[in-house]
Amino acid sequence: MRAAFDKLISWTGVLVAVVLLIAGGLLTWANVFIGDQVEQQFSAQDIVMPEGEALASLPDESREALEEYAGSPLDSGPEAKAYADHYIWEHMQSQGAALNDGEPVTYEEASGKGRELTAAVAENPDATQAEIDEAQAWMDLRESLFMGNTLRGLLLYGYAFATVGTIAGIAAIAAFAGAAVLLVLGAVGLVHARRIAAAEAPTTA
């Protein structure tokens, strides 16, 4: 009875190990596939991480976050996140602050202000060149923020996708490790069950 129970537990462990091996294989495939896709898609954009003078005007935190990637092609998730959060974002903030007394501007704020000033100029035949230029500046800022937000979103989606690939790789390692442990335990259990069966045989006879 004890031998049969040990065999049942051992074969169950072996079965679970096989499932983990299959899962590990699929997770490894996902890790490699996602990694290749992320690298190909980012490389196709031909973006080079900023360096030198391009970093000089950035706040210390952003400059330090970008320095480790300076001058390298943007082809990985961490680089995409750094570029989106510490380069594009900083430029968006500074552009808005230049028109808004030093305060950053969101896309919605720039869009609303731009439409308001453009409508005022259109309704005023005596509008000065300065008023026309101001309205145009806000509309240009609106377009710039829209493009910046779009690019940031795409880069951060790529970063999220790359992170999923990294997690899949870690999960694959865990699955293979778990399978190895269960296979060893299963083999030990089967050997033990055989010894129990041999020991119980004379008693049963």
C-alpha positions in Angstrom: 0.0 0.0 0.0 2.8 2.4 0.9 4.7 1.5 -2.3 1.6 2.2 -4.4 1.1 5.6 -2.7 4.7 6.5 -3.3 4.4 5.6 -6.9 1.3 7.7 -7.3 2.9 10.8 -5.8 6.1 10.2 -7.7 4.4 9.9 -11.1 2.2 12.9 -10.3 5.4 14.9 -9.7 6.9 13.7 -13.0 3.7 14.7 -14.8 3.8 18.1 -13.3 7.5 18.4 -14.3 6.6 17.6 -17.9 4.0 20.3 -17.8 6.6 22.7 -16.4 9.0 21.8 -19.2 6.4 22.5 -21.8 5.5 25.8 -20.1 9.2 26.7 -19.9 9.7 26.0 -23.6 6.7 28.3 -24.5 7.9 31.0 -22.1 11.4 30.8 -23.6 9.9 31.2 -27.1 7.9 34.2 -25.9 11.0 35.8 -24.4 13.0 35.3 -27.6 10.1 36.4 -29.9 9.3 39.5 -27.9 13.0 40.5 -27.6 13.5 40.2 -31.3 10.4 42.1 -32.1 11.2 44.9 -29.7 14.7 45.3 -31.1 13.6 45.2 -34.7 10.8 47.8 -34.2 13.0 50.1 -32.2 15.9 49.8 -34.6 13.6 50.6 -37.5 13.0 54.1 -36.0 16.7 54.8 -36.2 16.8 56.8 -32.9 20.1 57.5 -31.3 20.2 58.2 -27.6 21.2 61.8 -26.9 24.8 62.6 -25.8 27.0 65.6 -25.2 25.4 69.0 -25.6 21.9 67.4 -26.0 22.2 66.3 -22.3 23.6 69.5 -21.0 20.3 71.4 -20.7 18.5 68.6 -18.9 17.9 68.5 -15.2 20.5 66.4 -13.3 18.1 63.5 -12.7 17.2 63.2 -16.4 20.8 63.7 -17.5 22.0 60.9 -15.2 19.3 58.5 -16.4 20.4 59.0 -20.0 24.1 59.1 -19.6 24.5 55.3 -19.5 22.9 55.0 -22.9 24.5 58.1 -24.5 25.2 57.7 -28.2 23.9 54.2 -28.5 21.0 53.1 -30.8 17.6 53.0 -29.1 16.8 49.2 -29.4 15.7 48.1 -25.9 12.9 48.6 -23.5 15.0 50.4 -20.8 16.4 52.8 -23.4 12.9 53.5 -24.7 11.6 54.4 -21.2 14.6 56.6 -20.5 14.2 58.4 -23.8 10.5 58.9 -23.3 10.6 59.9 -19.6 13.8 61.9 -19.5 14.3 63.4 -22.9 11.0 63.8 -24.8 9.2 64.7 -21.6 11.7 67.3 -20.5 11.5 69.0 -23.9 7.8 69.0 -23.8 7.9 70.6 -20.3 10.4 73.2 -21.4 8.5 74.1 -24.5 5.3 74.7 -22.6 7.0 76.6 -19.9 8.5 79.0 -22.5 5.0 80.2 -23.4 3.3 79.9 -20.0 5.5 82.0 -17.6 7.7 79.1 -16.6 4.8 76.7 -15.9 4.5 73.4 -17.9 1.5 73.0 -20.2 -0.5 69.9 -21.1 -1.8 69.2 -24.6 -5.3 70.0 -23.6 -4.3 73.4 -22.1 -2.2 74.2 -25.2 -5.1 73.2 -27.5 -7.6 75.2 -25.7 -5.4 78.3 -25.5 -4.4 78.0 -29.2 -8.1 77.7 -30.3 -9.1 80.6 -28.1 -6.3 82.9 -29.4 -6.9 81.8 -33.0 -10.6 82.6 -32.8 -9.9 86.0 -31.2 -7.5 86.9 -34.0 -10.0 85.7 -36.7 -12.7 87.9 -35.2 -10.5 90.9 -34.9 -9.6 92.5 -38.2 -7.3 94.9 -36.3 -5.3 92.1 -34.6 -1.6 93.0 -34.3 1.2 90.9 -35.6 2.2 90.1 -32.0 -1.3 88.7 -31.3 -1.2 86.6 -34.5 2.3 85.3 -33.6 1.2 84.4 -30.1 -1.8 82.5 -31.4 0.4 80.6 -33.9 3.0 79.9 -31.2 0.3 78.2 -29.1 -1.0 76.2 -32.1 2.6 75.1 -32.8 3.0 74.1 -29.2 -0.2 72.1 -29.4 1.1 70.2 -32.4 4.5 69.6 -30.7 2.9 68.3 -27.6 0.6 66.0 -29.6 3.5 64.5 -31.4 5.5 64.3 -28.2 2.7 62.5 -26.4 2.2 60.1 -29.3 5.9 59.2 -29.5 6.2 58.8 -25.8 3.1 56.5 -25.8 4.6 54.3 -28.5 7.9 54.1 -26.8 6.4 53.3 -23.4 4.1 50.6 -25.0 7.3 49.1 -26.4 8.9 49.2 -23.0 5.9 47.5 -21.5 6.0 44.8 -24.2 9.8 44.3 -23.5 9.1 44.0 -19.8 6.6 41.3 -20.5 9.3 39.5 -22.5 11.7 39.8 -19.6 9.1 38.4 -17.2 8.5 35.5 -19.5 12.3 34.8 -19.5 12.4 34.8 -15.7 9.3 32.6 -15.5 10.9 30.2 -18.0 13.9 29.8 -15.8 11.7 29.2 -12.8 9.7 26.6 -14.7 12.8 24.7 -15.8 14.2 24.8 -12.3 10.9 23.5 -10.9 10.8 20.8 -13.5 14.3 19.7 -12.6 13.5 19.5 -8.9 10.3 17.5 -9.5 12.1 15.1 -11.8 14.7 14.5 -9.2 12.1 14.0 -6.5 10.0 11.8 -8.7 13.0 9.6 -9.5 13.9 9.4 -5.8 10.3 8.6 -5.0 10.1 5.8 -7.6 13.3 4.2 -6.3 12.0 4.5 -2.8 8.7 2.9 -3.8 10.6 0.0 -5.4 12.5 -0.6 -2.2 9.3 -0.5 -0.2 7.7 -2.9 -2.5 10.6 -5.3 -2.2 10.6 -5.0 1.6 6.8 -5.6 1.7 6.9 -8.6 -0.6 8.1 -11.2 2.0 5.6 -9.9 4.6 2.7 -10.3 2.2 3.9 -13.8 1.2 
